[in-house]
């Protein structure tokens, strides 16, 4: 049993286990595989989340999708994630039935029956095994329509979701700025036999706590959409490989390597610029370690489910940022919740430089903080 952690300790240890602090260049595939799955709702943000953890450029990350080494699909919670094809195959069966069952009433409203799904599935297979093995979202809708399956009123989106949840299709290579759909097994052939359910549950639990810890069993259940019973059983199966940190009467689990860092967690001076929907916030049911309660509405305005990109100092969210692309320059505006020190300001500029290197563009930064409501622009870097 480890020592009792403070909230800020948990936040900084998560920076380390999620490999956000950098220092070691890794391949995009290794970075995503370490995380098991990474939030993928916002494609530009997903690419930056991978680049941030690997040191790769945006084009490097795109190339891994074009080669079929990474894909995007809906493995958990009905939410897009980036992951490897084999990890998708391992995760999909774990909570698929519960997810689909939770949508039964909506599917009745949309008049989607099992027969409709079969028709859409057959149409997709026939179209994507032809001379054009990729389809945009619009093209896939056209395929459904020609097969007699209407797509209006979210019906098409739910058909895509059901085919993806069946492990039939996924988002694979890029066509311009857009990712297009492919047949999963045609695009990325399985590399081996899939583990049975108990093995898969144990593997996902161990990898979640190793990449997201310190975290609770409740965090694991939320992240995977597993039942608490399954999450507890999976954690028990790998308990000997984990370290438990007590806090407020609950255990926070992490890899045993993390215990060596607990006395002095790294990242106290780190200044980072994270994309919206990053795992650092969305990987947990309780985000209070990194995000103050009073700042939560500033990250998710009107509680609309859209997470802004964040500025993180020493493990705590201290602002948001937005970007606007020009041909060779990215204009960035950082809206801070508090003034930064001189050292933090310099570090923030370096963090945006790293984002510019990822984009292979210069970055022009403007900051706004409560002590100076007027924008403070800096030159393009």
N, C-alpha and C positions, 0 to 999 in steps of 0.2 A: 504494500500500500504506500503510495507516494505522499508527500506533504500536502497540506491544504493550499490550494492555489487561490490567488486573488483574481478578480475578473480580468484585469489587464494582463496578468500572466497567461491566462487562457488565450486571450486575443493574440499575444505575441508568439506563443507556441504554435498557434494555428498558422501564422504567417510562415513559420518554418516548415511545418509538416506539409503545407500546401505548396511549398517551394516558390513562394512569391518573393522572397528576399534575394533570390538570384545568387550570383557568385559562381555557379557552375553551369556551363552551356550544355544543354541536352537536346536530343531530337524532339520535335513536336510529338511524335508518336509515344516516346518514352514518358513525356510530360503528361499526356492525356491518360496513358495506361496507368501511371501512378495514381491519378485521381479517380480512376475507374470510369467516371462519366463526369462531364462538365456542362453546366448550364449552356444552352444553345439557342435561346429564343431570339436573341439579337445577333445576326451573323457577323457584322463588323466587330462587335464586342467579344464574340466567341473567339474570333481570330486573334484579337489582342490578348485575351485571357491566356491563350495557348502560347503566344509569343512572349508574354511577360514571364511565364514560367520556364521557357526554354531558351530564350535569347535569340530565337529565330526571327527572320523577317516575315512580313505578311505573305510575300510570295512563297517563301519556304513552306509556310503553313498550308497555303492553298494547294501547293504541289502534293502534300500528303493526302489530301482529299482526292485530287485528280488521279493519284496512283491507287486508290482504294484502301489505303492504310488507315484512314480515318473516315468516318461517316457521321451524319446526324440523323437521329430518329427520336422516337418517343418511348424510351425504355421505362420511365417511371413517372408517376403523377400526371400523366397526360401532357408532359412538358418536353420540349425539344432539348436534347443533350448531344454533345459531341463525344464519341467514344470509338473504340476499335470494333470491327465487325464481330469478332469472336466474343468480346465482352457484351455486345448487344444480345447475341444469341444466349449467353449465360443469364443475363438479367431479365430478359423479356418474360420468361415463364413464371418468374417469382411473384409478380403482382398483377399479371395481365388479366386474370379472371376477375379480380376485385375491381380493377379499373373499368373494364368493360361493363361489369354489372352495375357500377355506379352511374353509367350513362344510359341504362336501359330505357328509362322514361323519356329521355331526350331523343333516343333513336326511334321510339314509338311515335313521338311527335313528328319526326322527320320521315316517317314511313320507311325505315330501313330495317328490313328483315334479313334473316340468314340467307335467304334465296337471293336477295338484292346484292348482298356482299359477295356471294359466289359469282354472280354475273359480272360485277365490277372487277373481281379478282381475275376471272378468265379473260376479260377484255384487256386488262393491264398486262397479263402474261403474253397474250397474243401480240400486243403492240410493241412491248419492250424486248421481245425476242426476234423482232424483224430487223430490217436494215438500220433502224433508228433506235438503239437500245437505251436512249435517254428521253425524258419528257419533262418539260417545265410543269409547274402547277396548272397553268392554263391549258397546256396540251393534255395533261392527264384528265382534267375536267372534260375536255372535248372527247377524249376516249370513252369516258363514262357516258356522256350524252349520246354518242353514237350507239352505245350498247343499250340505250333505253333507260339509263339511270340519271335522273335530273340532279343538278348540282347547285341549284339556287338555295338561298336561305340556310347556308352552312351545311347543306346535305353533302356537297362535294368534299368539303373539308373533313367531315366525319367519315366518309368512305375512305379517304386517304389515310386517316388515323387508324381505321380498322385494318386496312391492308398492311400498314406499317407494324401495327401491334401483332399481326399474325406472322411477322417476320418475312413478309413477301417483298416489300419495297423499302427503300430508304433514300435519303438525300446523299448523293455521291459527288460526282465531279462538278466543276464550275463551267458555266457557259456565260462568259462575260462576268458580271458581278453576281449572277444568280447561280445557286446550286440547283441541280436538276435531279429528278428521280430516276432510280435504276432498280432492277431486280437484285435484291440483296445477295442471293447465292450465285447469281451469274456474275455480279460485279466483284464480289470478294468471296472466293471459295472457302468453306470452313477448313481450318487447319487441323482439326482433330475432333474426337468425340466430345460432346457436351457433358459436363458433370451432372450427376443426379441432383435432386433438389437440395438435399442436406449438404452436399459438398458445395453447391453454388451459394447457399445461404452463408455457410461458414467463410467461403472465399470473399464474398462481398462484405461481410462484417469486418474481417481482418483488414481488408484493403481500405474500407471506409475509415476506420479508426486510425490506420497508419497514415492516411493522407489528409484527414480532416480533424484528427484529434488535437487536443482533448475534446471529447464529445460524449454525449450521454446515449443510452439505449433509446430514449425517446427521439433524439436527433436522428439516429439510424432508422428508426421506424418511419419518421416523417420523410426523410430523404428518399427512402426506397419505396414508400407506401406499403410496407409490410405491416402485418398485425404486430402488436406489442409482444404477443406470444412467440411469433417467429423471430422477432428481433432479439428477444431475450434468449431464446434457444441458440440462435446463431452466435450471439456474444459469448454465451457459456461455452460453446464448442471451441472458441479460440481464446478463451480467457487466459490460458497459460502463456500466450504470446503477447499479452498486453500489460500495460501498467495502469493502475487505477489511481486517480487523484480525487480525494474527497472534497466536496464543496457544498455547503448548505444541505447536508444530509443525503447528497446524491453522489454517485461515482461518475467521474469523467475519464473515459478510456482513451489511451493513446498507445503507440508502439513503445516498446521498452527503450528504444534509443532516445525517446523524448524525455524520459526520466532524468537522463544525464544533463539535460538543458534546463530543467525545471527550477533549479536554484537561481539561475540568472538567464531568463529567457532572452534570446536574441531579438533584435529589431527595435530596441527602445529609441533609436535615433533615425529609424527608417522613415522616408517620405516617399509615398507611392501613389501612382494614379491608376486606379482600377477601372475596368469597364463596368457598365451597368450589368446587373444580373450575375455578378461574379460569385463563384462558390464561396468566397470569403464571407459574404453575407448570407447568400441563399442556401448554403450547405447545412443550415441548422434551423431547428424550429425556434430556438431562443437566440436572438442576435444581439443581446444586450452587452455582451463582452466587448464588441467592436463599435456598437452604435448606441449612443445615448437616446433614451426614450424621447426626449424633446426634439431630437433631430430626425426621428423616423419620418415624420410627415414631409420633411424636406427632401428625403431620399425617394419616397413614394408619394408624390403629391396626390391629394384627394383619395389616397388609398386605392389607386386605380390599377395596381399590379405592375406598373411600369417603373423599374428601378433605375435611377440615374447613375451615371458614372461617378465615382467617388475619389476624393483625396483622403489618403489615410496617413496619419502621422503617429509613429510609435504604436501602431496597432489600432488606433481609434480614428473613426471617420470624423474629419474636420471640415469637409466641404464637398462640393460637387463640381463637375466640369463638363463642358460641352465642346463640340468641335464643328468646324465648317471647313470643308475641303475646297482648296483651289488647285490649280494645275500642279504646282511644285511646292506649295506651302499648305500646311494645316493651321488654321486659326483656332486657337484654344482659349476658352474663357473659364477661369476657375472662380467659383463663387464660394468664398470661405466663410465658415461659421465664427471664426476667431482670427485675430491677427497672427501672423507667423513671425517667429524670430528671424534674425538675419541668416542664421545657419539653416533654418528650415526653408527660408525663401530660396537660398542657393540650391538646397537639395531638391526642392520642387522643380526648379529649372532643369536640373539634371534628369529628374524623372520624366519630364516632358521631352527632353532630348532623347531619352531612350524610346519613348513612343514615336518620335520622329524617325529614329533609326529603324524601328520596326516598319513604319510606313514608307521608308526610304524617301522622306520629304523633310524640308525644313519646317520648324514649328514657330509660330508667333503666339506668344502667351500674353493674355490680359488677366489680371487678378483683381477681384473685388472683395473687400472684407468689411466687417462692421465698423472699423475705425476710419475707413475711407471709402464711402459709398461710390465715389467716382472711380471708373476703371483705371487701372494702373498698367498700361501696356509696356511690354518689353520688345526689343527688336527680335526679328526672326533669327532663330538659332540654327 
